[in-house]
Amino acid sequence: MILFFSPLTGKAERVADYTIRHLNSLLTPEKIERVFALEPGDNLVLIWDYPENQKKYASVDGCLFVPFSREAENLWFRRKPVSPDQAQNFENLDHDLPMLFPVNRETSGIADLTGDRVLYHADWISQLFILLTGWNELFSERDALGRVLFSGSLAARLNSSGRALAEETIACLVTGLHSLGIPASFALHDGYSWRVTLTHDLDHLKKWTAGYWLRRIMIPGGSNQENLGVWQEFRRQFTSEDPYQTSLKEIIGFHNDHQSRPVYFLRAGKSDKRDSRIDFRDPILATIRKMALENQCRIGLHPTIRSASDPEQFFKDLTELQTAIPEMNPINRQHFLMFDPAVTPSILQDLNIKEDYTLGFHDHEGFRRNSVHPFQGFDLTAWKLTDTWYIPLIAMDATFTDYRKVSADEALRLTAGLLKEVKTWQGHVSLLFHNSFTHQENPDWWTWFGSVVAGIRVGHGLLA
């Protein structure tokens, strides 16, 4: 058992509790227990205090001292973003680790070891809190929908969208424990492997709707060649199955073959003209519902655009889906990856959402919170922990096709690089593939999806 002691109160006390919970979800075999006073003879104590107070703990055997950064404290009280320009690289595990809150700029090592004492040179506890809670997202640049843009994010500014900086930060503690002879390490899923949850947002069950044809046929402006293609597609609807239906059937067949237990997020509610609706009576949903009852998949909520910042709207959307699909699980992914860091965590907490799969960038692949492990939410307004677990979304098809404009081959290379990082740290993340691609019309993107899944299997990753 590792004792944790800190005399800090107020917001810092909540930061400590949040960080300890996250560490305890990952570290094995040692766990961390918070104590509010040190007793004579206590040893193996992790201490978080102002740097000038270090000497107060000279009598503690097996002491790991983390300096509390006044810069971090200033951010919380003045509600300001952390500046990556103030970060300093420290050496840890044979590579440089950017630390947002350095305390000793006169050294390059992450810590000094003297006997049974480890003195860290940066406040990695505050760093872990900043990364996982998305503190800087409160101040980030937004698009027209209010979504956080990758370009101004902390991950972009640290050039770390492909790095598990949260896990690297935790490794600072593990390194310190190892130096004291404590064999702590990251917990492994099932003791052996890493995990990827395959997910599908069912925004539409049919492509060829009246609204689709209205947009394609009634709105002029296309070339003669494009207009010919539209009329050919219009005629095809009378002789062929709707491509979104075909795609979903192919997806279901794929998961049956791979026994991968995916999550299907179903659209529900209407709050904006960009909110689509699906027919819950569609026969293909009956198939998915039967599979859910047989534990072959899970069904989650994909609510309206406004629901991310409007608790009443989220409640309406959730109630609509629960009424239509009682088999649904208390899991969620926001429509258009909408996520307001100041409001959404409290909404999900109040409505008992157990897992959320929203936290990825819509316009870039990578680790939005620089973590490859699930983490609990934190309400930055009420300044308290929430019970919702967030499973990082590291890549989706629409990011590559609509925002990044890269080929399927390039998307495969980028995704493989991210999954390599997930495997390195034995993480658990999610991928998103919409039912808008068919084998016949989009073989390159089906190859991307199939190759990614094959790579996970070869790397002994779990699909669950």
N, C-alpha and C positions, 0 to 999 in steps of 0.2 A: 504494500500500500504506500502511495506517495501522498504526503500531507501537503496541503496548499494553505499558505497563510498570507494575508494581506491586511494591513490596517486601513486600507482605502475604503471610503464609504461613498454614498451617493451613486452617481452614474457608473463610476469605476467598479462598484460592487456588482452591478448588473452585468457589466462586461466580463468580470471574473467568472460569475456563475455561468454565463453563456459559453465562455471558452472552455471551462472545465467540463461541461456537459458534452461538448463536441469532442474533446480529447478522450473522454471516457467511452465514447461511441466507437473509437478507433484503436486505442492502445490496448495491447495485450502482452503479457498477463497482468501487468501492473495497472491499477486504477487510482484515480486521484480523489482524495477526500478533503473537503474544506474544513479547516479548524479556525476558530475565532480567537484562540490564544495558544501560545506555545508553552509547553510544559518542559521542565528539566528532563533531559534524556531523549527528547524528540529528535529523530534523525530522518534523513531522506525527506527534506522539506523544500518545496518549491515556494520561494518568497517573491512577492511582487510589491515593490515599494519604491519611493523616490531614491534616486541614485546616491544621494548624500547620506542616506540612512543605512547603507550597506554594513558599516562597522557595528551596528547595533546587534547584528546576528552572528558575531564572531564565534559564539559558543555553540552554535548549532552544527552538529555533525552531519555530513552528507547534505550540504546546502547548495541549492541551485537558485541563484539570485538573478531575477529579471528586473531591470530598472524600469520604473514607470515614467513614461514620457510626458512632460508638461505640454509638449506640442499636441499630443493626442488629447489631453485633457482640455486644452484650449479649443480644439475643434468641436468637441461635444457641447461645451457651454456656449460658444459663440456661433454654433451652427455654421461651420465653414468647411469646405472640402479640403481633403489632404492634397498637398502638392507633390506630385511625383518628382518634381525638380529637386526636392530636398532629400530624396532617397540616396542611400549610399550602398554600394556593393560590399558585402562581406563574404569571406570564404567559408563555405560549409559543404561537406561531402564532395570535395574536389571540384567545386564550381562556384561561380559567383551568385550570390543570392541578394537581390535588391531588398533593402530594409527601409520601410517608410519612416521609421522613427529611430534613427541612430542616436545614441547617447555619447558614444566615444568615437570621434572621427579621427583619432590618432592611431587607429589600428585597423588591420584588414581582416583579422580573425573574428569569427562570430562570438567567441568566448575565450576566457582564460581559465585554465585548470590549475589550481594550487592545492595539492593534497586531496582532501575530500570536499573541495569547494569549487563550484563552477560559477564564474561571473560573466554574464552575458553583456554584450556591448550595444544592444538594441532592444527595444520593447516589442518583442514578437507577439506578446499577448494582445496588445492593441492592434497590431498588424493583422492578426488572424480575425479579430472582430471586424475590422474595416473591410477586409476582403469578403467574408462570408455574409455580412449583413447588407452589402452593397451601399455603404454610407455615401460614397461619392455619386451614386446614381440620383441622389436628391438634388444634385446641382448640375447634372449632365445635360448636354444638348439633346433636344428632342426633335422628332419628325412631326409631320402635320397631325398624326394620330396621337402624339404624346409619348411615343415609344423612345426609349433610350437608344441613341445612336452609337454604333461601335466606335466611330472615329474619335469621339471625345471621351470615351470610357477610360477607366483606370487601366483596364487590361490593354487597351490600345496604346496608351501613353507609356506604359511600362514595357511594351512590346512582349507581352506575356500571355496572349490569348491561347497559345498552344502549350503553356506551362502550368503545372499544378502548383502554383505558388503557395496556396494554403497548405498543401501537404509538405512542401519544402520547408515552410515555416514550422510546422509541427516537428519535422525532422531535426530542427534545432534542439528541441527538448529531448528527442530520442538520442541524439548525439551526446548531450549532456548526461543522460542516464547511463548510456553505455560507458562513458568515461568514469562513472562511479561504480561500474560493475553490475548495473541493473539491466537485465536482458529484455527490456521492453521493445516492442515493435508494433507495426500496424497489424491490425486484425485482418485476416483473410476470409473472404466469403467461403463458407463451408470448409475453411481451413486450407483451401487449395487454389481457388480461382477468383477471377474478376467477373463483372456482370454488366450486361447491357440489356435494357428494356426497349423493345421495338414498339413503336407507337404509330398510330394513324389518326389524323384529324379528319373526321367525316363531315366536312363543311357542306358537301353536296352528295346526294345519292344519284343524281341525274345531271348530265351536262346539257342535254337538248331540252331545255325548258322554254316557255314562252318568253321569259325575260332574256334568255340567251339569244334567241333569234331576233328579238327586238333590237338588241344592241348590235348584232351582226348585220342584219338586213336593212333595218330602217334608218340606221345612222350612216350617211354617205361619207365618202372620202377615200375609199380604197381604190387601188389600181384595177384595171380590167381583169388581170390575172387573179388578184385577190378576190374580186367579186365572183369570178367563175368558181374559185375554190369554195366559197361560201355556199353557192347554189348546189354544188356537188355534195357538200356535206349535208345540206338541207334535205336533198333527195335520199341520202343514205340513211337518214333516221327511220325511213319507212321500210327498210330492208335489213337493217343491222341492229344489234343490241346497243343500247346506250353505252358509250365508252367508260363512263364512271362506274356503271354496273359491272361491266367486264373487268375493269381494274380491281374492284373490290372482291369479286369472285376469285381473281388470280391471287390477290393478297391472302385471302382465306385459305386457298389451296396451298400456297407457299408455306404458311404457318402450320398447317396440318402436316405437311411433309417434314418440316423441321422441328415440330413439337416445341415451338418457341414461346407460347403463351403471351401474345401481344396485348396491348391496350388499345381499344378503340374509343376515341373521344367523340361523342355525338353532339352536334350543334343543337342548342336549345335557346329559346327566347328571341326577342326582337326589340332592339333599342335604337337602331340606326339603319339607314338604307343599305349599308354594307354588311348587315347581319343577314345571312341566308337562313332558310328554313329547310328542314328535311321532314319527310313523311315517316313518322314512327311506325306506321302500319305496313311499310314496305316489306315484302317477303324476305329480302336479304337480311333485314334486321332480326327477323324471327330466327334465322340461322345463327346469327351472332349471339342472340339471347340464349339459345339452347346451348351453345358452346360455353357461355359464361356460367350457366348452371352446372355444367360438367367440368368447370375449372380449367377449361382450355384457353380462356382469354379473360380479360377484364373489360368492363365498360366504365368510362368516366365522362365527366361533364366538359363540354366545350362551350362556354357561355358567351354572352354578347359583349360587344366592344365596351359599352358603358359599365359593365359589371365590375371591371377592375378597380373602379373608383367610386362605385355606387352600391352600397350594401343592399339596399332595397331591390335594385335590379338583379343583383346576383341571387338573392333569395327567390325572386320570381323565376329566374332561369333554372335554378336548382330544383325548385318545386315542380316545374313543368316536366323536367326529365325524370324525376323520381316518380311522378304520377304515371308517365307513359312507359317507363322502363324500370320497374321495381328492382331489377337485378343489378342496377348500377352500383358502383363502389364509390366511396367518399374520396374520389381523386379527381384532379382538375388540370386542364390546360387552357389558359386564356386565349380567346380568339385574337388572331393577328399578333400573338405573343404580347398582348397588352399587360403591363405590370407597372403599377404606381408604387414605388418603394415606400412612400409615406402612408399609403392607405391599404393596398391590397393585402399585406400580411394580416392586418387586423380583421379584414373581411373573411378571409379563409379561416382564421382562428374562430371567429364568432359562429361560423356556420359549419364547424367541425369537419373541415376538409383535412384528411389525414396525409395525403401526398399531393404535391403539385409538380407539374412537368413543364412549367412555362419558362424557367430561367435559362434562356439562351439568347443570343443576339439574332434578330430577324435578318440583319443585313450582313452578317459575317459568321463563319463557323468559329468554334472555339469554346473556351471555358469562361463564361461571363463573370462568374465569381471566383475564378482561378482555383476551382476545386473539382476533383474527380470523384468525390464522395458525397452522398446525401448529407444535408445539414438542416438543422431546425431553423425556422424563421425567427425574425426579431422585429418587433413593432417599434420602429424608430421614433414614432410620435409619443406613444405611451411609455417607451423605453423599457420593454419587457419581452421576455422570451415567449414564443408561440409554440403550439403543439404540432403545427404543420411541418412535414418533412419535404424538402425540396430536392428533387432528383435532377441533376444538371442535364440540360439539353445541349448536346455538343454540335449537332449538325442536322439540317433538314434539307430536303430536296429543293424547296422554293428559294432557299438562300442561294444555292448555286445557280439555279435556272433564271430567277427573276432579279436578284440583287447583284450577285457576283458575276453573272454572265460567263461562267467557266464551263468547259466541256465536262462530260461525265468522267473521262479519264483523269482530268485534273482534280475533279471532286473526289475521286477514289484515292488519289495520292494524298490529298489534304486530310480526308477522313482517316486514312490508315495511320497518318502521323499522330492524329489525336488519340486514336485507339491505342497506339503504342504507349503513350503517356498514361492512359487509363490502366493498362496492363502493368506498367512499371510500378504504379502506386496501388495496385489491387483495388481499383475503384468500382463505382456503380454509376453509370450514366444512361442517358436515353438518346435514341435517334428517331427522327420523324420522317415518314414517307407517306405522302397523300395518295388518295385513290384517283389520281388524275393521269396516271401513266399505264399504258397497256403494253404487253409484250410485243404486239404487232406494230403499234404506232411509235413506241418509245423504247426500242430494245436497248439503247445505250444507257438509259436511266434505270431500267430493270437490271441491266448488267451491274451498274453501280451498287444498287441495293443488294443484289444477290452476292456480289463479290465481297461487300462489306460483311455480310452475315457469314459467308464462308471463311473469311479471315478471322472473325471472332471465334468460330468453331475450331479452326486450326490452332489458334492461340489459347485454346482451352478456356474460353470465356463462357459464362453461363448466359443463356437467353431466357430471361425471366423478369 
